Amino acid sequence: MNDPHTAARPATEPGDIVLVRGQAFFSRLIRIFTRAEGEPPTVVNHVGIMVTSADIVESLSTTVRRDLVKVYQGGNRIYIVRKNNLGEIGQQAVVKKAVGYVGKRYGWLKIVAHGLDRLIFRGRYVVRRLAVMDNYPICSWVVAWAYWEAGVVFGVPPNAATPDDIWDWVMEKHPEDWTVVRTTTVSR
């Protein structure tokens, strides 16, 4: 890939963000509902955090820790990005917070809150403001709150963040602060 932000270092590190563009119906639906008015089409629908050089923490039906290479197949497009100058202390804070979510049940009501904000309030931060239940994370919640621990915000409050907000902040609004470590399509 000829991306000007792509680093020569291909290895992942703890704290790297994994942005995923899935091909399943639900993945496409998420991209439709997280697109803001007047914005170009949403690129990604899921995010997670690398907690070792091989393991990702992500929210599915529960928040899990699993091997990145073993789980992403079937045509998913993967972008792995690293915060420049995060430092070891920041990296440890991000990983500790992300790992703390492992085993927690998925926050389905947060998806409803995102949907209501999109459908009723045209994407404004109204219903999501009430979704402060830390025991029931969604994928973007895990990434946004983990990075909050290191003093990084993705342009919106952590409980309002979507995968699209994280993508926009990293790839569109502040690419000079991030390095694309790897971009790949994983197929069977």
Secondary structure, 3 states (H helix, E strand, C coil): CCCCCECCCCCCCCCCEEEEECCCHHHHHHHHHCCCCCCCCCCCCEEEEECCCCEEEEECCEEEEEEHHHHCCCCEEEEEEEECCCHHHHHHHHHHHHHHCCCCECCHHHHHHHHHHHHHHCCCCCHHHHCCCCCCCCHHHHHHHHHHCCCCCCCCCHHHCCHHHHHHHHHHHCHHHEEEEEEEEECC
